[in-house]
Structure formats: C-alpha cells, structure tokens
Amino acid sequence: MTSQPTRRAVIALGAALVVTPVVTVSAQAAGSPVRPVAGLRAAFTAASKRYGVPRDVLVALSYTVTRINDHAGQPSAAGGYGVMHLASNHTTNTLATAARLSGHSAAALRTDVAANVDGAAALLRSLADAAGLGAADRADVDAWYEPVARYSAFSDASVARLEADAVYQALARGLSLHAGGETFTVDARTVRPQLGAFADVPTVAQRFETMTEDYPPARWVAANSGNYRVANRPNDYAIDRVVIHTVQGSYAGCISWFQNPSANVSAHYVIRSSDGEVTQMVRNKDVAWHVGNTNNRSIGIEHEGWVDDASWYTEAMYRSSATLTRHVCDRYGIPLDRTHIIAHSEAPGATHTDPGPHWDWTRYMDYVRGDGGDPSWSVIVDNGGAFTASGNWATASAPGQYGSNHRHAQPVLSSDPAWFSADIPAAGSYRVEVWYPQDPANNSRTPYIVAASGGNQTVYVDQRANGGRWVLIGTFSLAAGNRQVVGVSRWTSTAGSIEADAVRISSTT
C-alpha cells in the first residue's frame, strides 16, 4: 500500500532508539503463588501466526504490562486480567472487545493464559487494521506503535504514548525473562517506531511541566478531581505519615486509572520501576484517597508492580522513592522511622497487603536515612574545565556557592545553555543533583537540561530556595561516554538571575 506520512513519522528526536543491555529477570520470586502456565511460549507463537502480530511485539507488550505474569488470575487495580492485562472496569472493556474479536468467552480470557494471549493478539490486529496497516506493514515491528498505544484504551493520549514507548524500549533493550517455568527471549534491536496518529501527540515529559512547588524532579499529571479532596494541608491537617503502596499494575496504567473519574482512588506520587521516574498526581496540600482513615494525615506513594513479583522493585525505584520520602519528611518534620513511614498494609483498618513481602524495608530505610552506602560511581563537575558557556555567563562570587566562584546570567528567550560535561562509565540509571548559591533574587524557574539516553529532559528549579546544598533534580537513564550531560538554560520568561554552579552525577547501582 502507499505509505502515509503521518503513519510513517519516526519517534521524536529523529534518531533510532538504541538501548544495549538485555533485561534479565525472573517474574516469580520464591514463595510467590505460581499457577502453571505451561505452553505459554507456544501460545505467543500461535497467536502471532493467527493474527499476523509480530511475536516480539506480543512478548514485549506482555512484559511491559505484567512481566508475563497472570498473578494467579487476580485482576490489577484497574481490573486488568492475565498476562496481557485485558481490562474490564466502569469505563474501559478491552476484555469484552477481545472476546468478541477472538471468540473466547470473557471467563476464558480472565483465567486461561493461552486464550488471554490470543484475545490480546486479536485486539491488536483489529487496531492495526483500523490504523491502515497492510500485510507488509504488519511484518515490520516499527509499524505497530499506534496499535500498541491504543491497546489499553487509555483516555489520555500522552499516557498511551508512555506505555507504547515502554514497549519499544523493551524491544530495543531485548529481553530474557523466566516466567511460569519457561524462558522468553527477545533479541535487542534498533527500533524506529512509526508513530502514526500519535505523531502529533506530545509525550508526558513534553506536555507536563516539571513540578517546582512540591517536588522538583516529578512530572505533574493531575488525577481526576473526583478522585481526591481539595484541602490546605498542613494548615487544616498535619502531615505526619508517608504510606508506601504497590500499584498492582503498570506505571502508565496507574496514571491512567487515577485520571479515570470512576476510580475513586488516587495517590500523591507514582514511581516507575525501570528508572525511578516520578509522576505527581495530587498536590501535597490536598488529600489523596489511598489509605482510608489515614488519608488526611499522609502522603501516598505508589510503586509500579505487583506484590507477588519482586522483579519490579529495582534499585532505581528504591533510591528514587527513598529520595522522595526523605524530601517529604524533611519538609513536614516527619521522623525517619517505621512508625511514620509505613506500608499500606500497616495503616489502621487496612485490608490491603502492599507493598508485600518482597519490599525490602531495611534497604529502603537505609536509603531514606542516607545510610545506604556510597554509590558505585559519582562525579562532581564544578564550573571549571568540564564546563562550557558563552560570554554571557559572568563569573561571580556569592554566599553558599560551590567552590571559589560560579557563573550566572539573565534570562532570555533563546538558547544559550551552560553545559557541565562528564565521562559516564556505563549506560544506566543516574541521580543528578545541582548546587547553586542561596539568593532570593535568583530565578524561580531555572531550566536544567539533562541529556538523557531517550532525549533531552528539562527540569525547572526554584533557585530562590534550597541554595548552598545539593538539590536532587531526578534520576535519569544516561548513555555511556564523555559528553555534555547537564545544562543550565537561560530560556525562561521568569525574572531573576540564573545560576550555573556545580552538578553531581551518581550511579544508582
């Protein structure tokens, strides 16, 4: 068929998405309930042949949404079933659609893993037909981006992209996964996803500005207004608890569920397993609905994954979550102990079990308190030899600066970044912290640019506060090599001096 320019649009940044490490995990930890799923590899192959869906797309999608784990037939928080997470809730029924398309009953799709895979493949093929994919297109993994993005029927197109991007990252990295007594392998490859109808849809990172009031590293995606209560904490209710949750679902799925008006639940923050990315969905001052009678006094943090599968609790997730918890505790004077940092299951009257037996509380609390040991690699880059900036960045001295001086400039609506370079030893997840002098005349929306492996990410920091110490701006996936890693941009319409002083980059492994 004749190619369509919109469907042939290549993923943002115009470059191939290349991630080298193969992900090797076990989807079931010792002691987890395991239901026999013999023949699941054959089910992926058979469904691929029946519907013309690339087998690797099916496996990568299953890995993204469930880690190829049907959780003994128990649904996710959003009502998703099976290894392919076919959902049935008040607003979404991909389960019923898959039943109609495949001929399997809804009951079979919920409980029979082979039927679940077959139904998901039927749904994907239907979405591919709707997107205009012909036979030649269907043989190309890169052509399946639009059907994959539409698969979970998320109402927010940017969140749909979030899930599709995770699938293509899995395809790029490659997989070697042990689940249900079988091994599932996907070879790493260079991917150039054809975005189709999603070519003009911004990513979550592009669409939502970084938070500056509650937690600078977090992206802001608002929960539906019917899923939380507006308040004025801590003036009306003291905040003295942090509650740790496990989503019972995926990162994108959780974000979409909190946006759903029928959910009647929310949390303040959601954290991604792979790299510790943080999304805030309810302001700290407002009351999220996550823990019953403890809602008024607590901040809730959801973590991507399921309680019966330890593989979701990564080092990047632990460190990112611990940094967020420490930030919340420091802000509201919450003691750094297990009386005040609790599991959902430990709240009064709780009927939930999360974060479950695989959550490592000793490790987590060590990180919260700062007792987790030194990172395996860390570098501090001052505004010296590994620093480049135009003549618009003046050298100055001020209280609270790092070292003997710093650089500063005035805002302007054009590109004139000051860059800090570093030799990153290996591709992986890294914490990025910044240092700037304390001055109330500083800029309240200073843009920091991080040259992450998936493309530049911008974090806005209020440099009027927290000067004279290290300020975390996030955890990022960085490629190996010696290059410009962190920039300070002048491109902001907010008045005030922009400070480029020092950065610290540390491995999270």
Legacy VTK file of the C-alpha trace (Angstrom):
# vtk DataFile Version 3.0
C-alpha trace
ASCII
DATASET POLYDATA
POINTS 509 float
0.000 0.000 0.000
1.039 3.632 -0.390
2.800 4.875 2.715
1.096 7.616 4.685
3.363 10.385 6.008
1.563 10.657 9.340
1.846 6.908 9.954
5.461 6.900 8.876
6.504 9.603 11.313
9.531 8.428 13.245
9.887 8.687 17.017
10.741 12.107 18.437
14.348 13.332 18.192
14.583 11.773 14.731
17.027 9.146 15.902
16.983 5.421 16.448
16.163 4.323 19.963
19.065 2.116 20.975
19.371 0.575 24.441
22.072 -2.034 24.759
21.571 -4.073 27.961
19.338 -7.152 27.762
16.818 -7.203 30.619
17.055 -10.487 32.519
14.552 -11.033 35.297
12.503 -13.713 36.964
8.815 -12.943 37.048
8.179 -15.058 40.130
10.060 -14.870 43.395
10.389 -17.765 45.801
7.238 -18.207 47.816
5.017 -16.418 45.291
1.823 -18.163 44.211
2.591 -19.661 40.800
-0.178 -21.081 38.632
1.020 -23.489 35.925
1.163 -21.739 32.566
2.790 -24.463 30.505
2.768 -23.796 26.797
2.679 -20.014 27.054
5.587 -19.640 24.634
3.617 -21.716 22.164
0.583 -19.506 22.790
2.552 -16.396 21.782
3.734 -18.137 18.604
0.270 -19.408 17.708
-1.416 -16.044 18.316
1.271 -14.309 16.273
0.635 -16.594 13.302
-3.151 -16.470 13.611
-3.435 -12.672 13.613
-0.227 -11.522 11.908
1.061 -9.728 15.011
4.861 -9.975 15.446
5.599 -12.379 18.270
8.174 -10.000 19.785
5.564 -7.216 19.955
3.239 -9.522 21.905
6.000 -10.574 24.306
7.307 -7.016 24.839
3.775 -5.755 25.485
3.115 -8.543 27.984
6.445 -7.800 29.676
5.556 -4.100 29.929
2.108 -4.541 31.430
2.570 -7.640 33.634
6.133 -9.056 33.314
4.390 -12.041 31.630
2.697 -12.900 34.927
-1.030 -13.588 35.276
-0.909 -13.204 39.080
-2.898 -16.380 39.654
-5.891 -14.891 37.867
-6.233 -11.931 40.200
-7.091 -8.612 38.490
-4.997 -5.485 38.695
-6.229 -2.379 40.487
-7.758 -1.222 37.188
-9.478 -4.548 36.525
-6.890 -5.968 34.133
-6.619 -9.755 33.695
-3.997 -12.184 32.551
-0.503 -11.833 31.146
-1.824 -9.345 28.552
-3.805 -7.239 31.073
-7.142 -7.218 29.279
-9.211 -4.762 31.309
-12.801 -4.614 32.465
-13.830 -1.611 34.550
-16.519 1.064 34.571
-15.097 2.974 31.600
-12.858 0.509 29.723
-13.648 -3.001 28.493
-10.851 -4.284 26.304
-11.690 -7.708 27.733
-15.140 -7.692 26.078
-13.686 -6.388 22.806
-11.073 -9.146 22.787
-13.799 -11.718 23.493
-15.870 -10.521 20.542
-12.888 -10.497 18.187
-11.365 -13.837 19.218
-14.424 -15.935 20.013
-13.168 -16.726 23.522
-15.525 -16.131 26.429
-14.732 -13.356 28.890
-14.281 -16.022 31.563
-11.693 -17.828 29.440
-9.818 -14.593 28.777
-9.665 -13.966 32.522
-8.465 -17.421 33.541
-6.847 -19.189 30.575
-3.440 -17.721 29.729
-3.383 -19.038 26.165
-6.827 -17.565 25.494
-5.673 -14.314 27.082
-2.741 -14.049 24.658
-4.942 -14.997 21.713
-7.544 -12.385 22.623
-4.894 -9.703 23.002
-3.476 -10.540 19.573
-6.970 -10.313 18.063
-7.393 -6.890 19.644
-4.024 -5.702 18.350
-4.806 -6.937 14.838
-8.122 -5.076 14.882
-6.298 -1.898 15.930
-3.719 -2.461 13.188
-6.478 -2.785 10.593
-8.044 0.438 11.861
-4.660 2.162 11.504
-4.402 1.021 7.875
-1.549 -1.494 8.260
-1.273 -3.837 5.294
0.485 -7.193 5.181
3.921 -5.692 4.568
3.437 -3.196 7.390
2.354 -5.908 9.837
5.647 -7.721 9.285
7.523 -4.605 10.473
7.779 -4.264 14.256
8.203 -0.490 13.913
4.777 -0.159 12.249
2.911 -1.383 15.346
3.389 1.721 17.518
-0.135 3.108 17.005
-1.939 -0.202 17.694
0.224 -0.738 20.801
-0.532 2.788 22.022
-4.276 2.200 21.572
-4.222 -1.283 23.100
-5.018 -0.332 26.702
-7.648 2.256 25.667
-6.220 4.990 27.897
-8.226 8.194 27.573
-5.113 10.404 27.733
-3.107 10.038 24.512
0.119 11.156 26.216
-0.237 8.361 28.775
-0.960 5.941 25.926
2.374 7.015 24.429
4.022 6.386 27.791
3.024 2.721 27.599
3.904 2.340 23.909
7.315 3.923 24.490
7.969 1.391 27.272
7.143 -1.459 24.880
9.567 -0.144 22.269
12.246 0.388 24.906
11.846 -3.283 25.820
12.191 -4.231 22.140
15.316 -2.085 21.875
16.930 -3.494 25.032
15.994 -7.077 24.390
14.564 -9.475 26.965
15.481 -12.744 28.600
12.661 -13.480 31.016
11.883 -16.583 33.089
8.166 -16.878 33.803
5.900 -19.815 34.590
8.725 -22.305 34.086
9.537 -21.044 30.597
12.096 -18.627 29.158
11.031 -15.802 26.859
13.698 -14.158 24.744
13.533 -11.068 22.568
16.709 -10.075 20.750
17.848 -6.460 21.126
17.426 -4.362 18.005
17.465 -0.829 16.693
13.905 0.488 16.638
12.430 3.421 14.755
8.757 3.380 15.774
6.320 4.832 13.247
4.092 6.966 15.448
1.103 7.096 13.104
-1.774 9.068 14.606
0.388 9.693 17.690
2.999 11.684 15.751
1.499 14.970 16.944
0.749 13.762 20.488
3.263 15.147 22.994
4.917 12.792 25.425
4.179 13.195 29.126
7.600 14.834 29.515
6.857 17.306 26.708
3.295 18.057 27.766
3.591 18.464 31.518
5.968 20.911 33.116
8.068 19.715 35.989
6.772 20.479 39.452
8.526 23.281 41.310
6.442 23.632 44.447
6.192 20.158 45.980
8.949 18.040 44.404
11.056 19.397 41.530
12.017 16.041 39.948
8.397 14.938 39.456
6.252 15.316 36.381
2.794 16.717 37.049
-0.186 14.792 35.669
-3.376 15.694 37.525
-5.636 12.994 38.918
-9.324 13.382 38.141
-10.822 15.944 40.505
-13.342 13.343 41.711
-10.570 11.071 42.992
-9.203 13.300 45.787
-10.295 16.141 48.084
-9.017 19.702 47.890
-7.570 20.827 51.228
-4.999 23.211 52.689
-2.574 20.926 54.462
-0.695 21.190 56.747
-2.809 24.135 57.979
-6.023 22.127 58.241
-4.471 18.667 58.750
-0.947 17.911 59.948
1.049 15.636 57.618
2.888 13.033 59.709
2.864 9.828 57.647
4.280 8.566 54.357
2.446 5.492 53.068
4.183 3.072 50.692
1.989 1.292 48.132
2.365 -1.136 45.253
0.130 -0.308 42.303
-0.950 -3.823 41.340
-0.431 -2.633 37.803
1.880 -0.729 35.490
3.139 2.851 35.727
1.141 4.124 32.753
-1.853 2.073 33.858
-1.784 3.639 37.318
-1.565 7.158 35.918
-4.483 6.451 33.610
-6.521 4.883 36.433
-6.082 7.936 38.680
-7.267 10.070 35.739
-10.381 7.898 35.440
-13.433 9.503 37.118
-14.789 6.091 38.109
-11.656 5.086 40.054
-12.422 6.946 43.318
-8.795 6.453 44.329
-5.528 8.345 43.956
-2.095 8.829 45.456
0.186 11.838 45.535
3.040 10.194 43.612
3.642 7.247 41.257
7.129 5.779 40.677
8.282 3.778 37.652
10.193 0.527 38.127
12.740 0.762 35.312
14.354 4.104 36.125
12.605 5.586 39.167
10.774 8.295 37.220
8.283 10.122 39.457
4.873 11.490 38.480
2.890 13.616 40.923
-0.899 13.433 40.565
-2.228 15.127 43.725
-0.725 18.202 45.385
0.762 17.663 48.821
-1.726 20.125 50.274
-4.673 18.045 49.041
-5.972 14.757 50.419
-5.402 11.788 48.124
-7.675 8.768 48.579
-5.256 5.923 49.117
-5.379 4.661 52.694
-8.799 5.130 54.312
-8.784 6.828 57.711
-5.118 7.779 57.328
-5.705 9.881 54.198
-5.902 13.256 55.970
-2.503 12.909 57.618
-0.462 11.164 54.921
1.382 11.398 51.624
0.812 8.338 49.440
3.475 6.936 47.105
2.516 4.235 44.586
5.160 1.956 43.079
4.735 0.216 39.731
4.369 -3.554 40.043
2.600 -6.367 41.884
3.105 -7.604 45.438
3.746 -11.205 44.308
6.587 -10.313 41.920
9.847 -9.000 43.359
11.308 -8.141 39.953
9.506 -4.781 39.872
11.370 -3.485 42.960
14.526 -2.229 41.270
17.465 -0.349 42.708
16.463 2.724 40.717
12.942 2.562 42.178
14.176 2.135 45.773
16.590 5.048 45.546
14.158 7.369 43.768
11.360 6.580 46.217
13.644 6.968 49.219
14.795 10.373 47.982
11.172 11.466 47.585
10.235 10.153 51.042
13.217 11.938 52.619
12.178 15.156 50.861
8.614 14.857 52.205
9.817 14.021 55.720
12.260 16.930 55.808
9.593 19.338 54.579
6.951 18.373 57.140
9.170 17.354 60.057
8.229 13.668 59.856
10.563 11.356 61.828
12.584 8.973 59.675
11.295 5.777 61.276
8.924 2.917 60.573
6.245 4.399 62.816
5.851 7.306 60.399
6.929 5.670 57.105
4.537 2.772 56.782
3.192 0.147 54.410
-0.376 0.390 53.178
-0.938 -2.920 54.982
0.135 -1.321 58.282
-2.396 1.522 58.259
-5.268 1.261 60.771
-8.112 -0.781 59.316
-6.150 -1.680 56.172
-7.371 -4.617 54.097
-4.565 -4.428 51.519
-1.257 -6.316 51.642
1.006 -3.935 49.706
3.835 -3.327 49.256
4.062 -7.001 50.234
6.740 -9.417 51.461
9.236 -8.644 48.688
9.593 -4.962 49.593
12.989 -4.613 51.314
12.267 -2.299 54.230
15.799 -2.443 55.666
17.324 -1.390 52.373
14.672 1.263 51.818
15.007 2.865 55.244
18.799 2.867 54.895
18.372 4.918 51.733
15.796 7.212 53.338
18.149 7.949 56.238
21.157 8.223 53.975
22.750 5.073 55.407
22.719 3.138 52.160
26.420 3.431 51.476
28.283 5.300 48.799
27.200 4.964 45.160
29.346 2.748 42.959
30.347 5.807 40.893
29.968 9.535 41.402
31.446 12.698 39.934
31.182 16.391 40.819
31.583 18.868 37.976
32.271 22.461 39.029
32.232 25.410 36.641
35.808 24.689 35.598
37.482 22.562 32.915
34.488 20.326 32.114
32.235 23.381 31.863
31.429 25.428 28.759
29.388 28.608 28.441
29.172 31.696 26.249
30.498 35.079 27.292
27.001 35.954 28.529
27.660 33.841 31.612
29.602 36.052 34.025
31.896 34.748 36.770
30.832 35.834 40.274
31.108 35.010 43.961
28.243 34.667 46.434
27.457 33.034 49.777
26.615 29.351 49.554
28.336 28.730 46.215
30.227 25.508 45.491
33.966 26.148 45.273
35.545 29.556 44.758
33.074 31.019 42.241
30.110 30.339 39.989
28.594 31.602 36.728
25.350 33.455 36.282
23.302 35.086 33.531
19.986 36.816 32.988
17.017 35.055 31.374
16.403 35.406 27.662
14.007 33.647 25.284
16.715 31.984 23.212
19.064 29.036 23.535
22.268 29.862 25.395
22.886 26.971 27.826
25.883 26.499 30.069
26.953 22.836 29.970
28.581 20.510 32.503
30.345 17.554 30.856
31.131 14.164 32.395
32.501 10.790 31.339
29.655 8.388 32.138
31.255 4.945 32.693
28.348 2.751 31.544
24.796 3.078 30.311
22.423 3.014 33.266
20.388 4.965 35.789
21.995 8.000 37.452
20.962 10.557 40.057
21.556 14.167 39.059
21.945 16.823 41.752
22.675 20.530 41.335
24.254 23.175 43.553
23.702 26.923 43.373
24.271 29.840 45.788
21.459 30.972 48.051
19.918 34.291 46.937
16.267 35.466 46.982
16.994 37.340 43.719
17.636 34.074 41.859
15.285 32.810 39.186
12.235 30.825 40.346
12.036 28.698 37.157
15.587 27.886 36.160
15.591 25.255 33.371
18.068 22.405 33.825
18.578 20.216 30.742
19.636 16.589 31.196
20.920 14.821 28.087
19.221 11.514 28.884
19.530 8.453 26.663
15.952 8.876 25.414
16.412 12.573 24.606
16.850 15.831 26.478
14.694 16.272 29.574
14.060 19.649 31.206
13.552 20.153 34.934
12.603 23.562 36.354
14.140 24.504 39.713
13.281 27.397 42.016
16.788 28.709 42.714
15.461 31.125 45.322
15.229 28.200 47.754
17.497 25.356 48.954
20.708 27.099 47.857
24.070 26.139 49.301
23.408 22.360 49.207
22.837 19.538 46.786
19.348 19.545 45.279
18.145 16.409 43.510
16.530 17.115 40.130
15.851 13.485 39.253
17.044 10.032 38.270
17.793 9.635 34.558
18.885 6.960 32.102
22.242 8.078 30.717
24.299 6.609 27.886
27.975 5.831 28.342
30.614 8.261 27.112
32.279 11.615 27.671
29.943 14.421 26.658
27.761 17.308 27.814
25.341 15.826 30.349
23.695 18.644 32.325
22.952 22.116 31.025
21.570 25.258 32.630
19.415 27.169 30.179
18.574 30.876 30.076
15.338 30.172 28.222
12.681 31.216 30.723
10.271 34.136 30.898
10.658 34.408 34.681
12.828 37.236 36.022
15.823 36.609 38.262
19.449 35.566 37.995
20.135 32.069 36.618
22.963 30.316 38.443
25.312 27.688 36.969
27.487 26.469 39.822
28.043 22.693 40.070
26.419 19.319 39.402
26.850 15.878 40.942
26.078 12.706 38.962
25.910 9.371 40.811
25.191 5.813 39.758
22.069 4.284 41.364
23.504 0.745 41.204
LINES 1 510
509 0 1 2 3 4 5 6 7 8 9 10 11 12 13 14 15 16 17 18 19 20 21 22 23 24 25 26 27 28 29 30 31 32 33 34 35 36 37 38 39 40 41 42 43 44 45 46 47 48 49 50 51 52 53 54 55 56 57 58 59 60 61 62 63 64 65 66 67 68 69 70 71 72 73 74 75 76 77 78 79 80 81 82 83 84 85 86 87 88 89 90 91 92 93 94 95 96 97 98 99 100 101 102 103 104 105 106 107 108 109 110 111 112 113 114 115 116 117 118 119 120 121 122 123 124 125 126 127 128 129 130 131 132 133 134 135 136 137 138 139 140 141 142 143 144 145 146 147 148 149 150 151 152 153 154 155 156 157 158 159 160 161 162 163 164 165 166 167 168 169 170 171 172 173 174 175 176 177 178 179 180 181 182 183 184 185 186 187 188 189 190 191 192 193 194 195 196 197 198 199 200 201 202 203 204 205 206 207 208 209 210 211 212 213 214 215 216 217 218 219 220 221 222 223 224 225 226 227 228 229 230 231 232 233 234 235 236 237 238 239 240 241 242 243 244 245 246 247 248 249 250 251 252 253 254 255 256 257 258 259 260 261 262 263 264 265 266 267 268 269 270 271 272 273 274 275 276 277 278 279 280 281 282 283 284 285 286 287 288 289 290 291 292 293 294 295 296 297 298 299 300 301 302 303 304 305 306 307 308 309 310 311 312 313 314 315 316 317 318 319 320 321 322 323 324 325 326 327 328 329 330 331 332 333 334 335 336 337 338 339 340 341 342 343 344 345 346 347 348 349 350 351 352 353 354 355 356 357 358 359 360 361 362 363 364 365 366 367 368 369 370 371 372 373 374 375 376 377 378 379 380 381 382 383 384 385 386 387 388 389 390 391 392 393 394 395 396 397 398 399 400 401 402 403 404 405 406 407 408 409 410 411 412 413 414 415 416 417 418 419 420 421 422 423 424 425 426 427 428 429 430 431 432 433 434 435 436 437 438 439 440 441 442 443 444 445 446 447 448 449 450 451 452 453 454 455 456 457 458 459 460 461 462 463 464 465 466 467 468 469 470 471 472 473 474 475 476 477 478 479 480 481 482 483 484 485 486 487 488 489 490 491 492 493 494 495 496 497 498 499 500 501 502 503 504 505 506 507 508
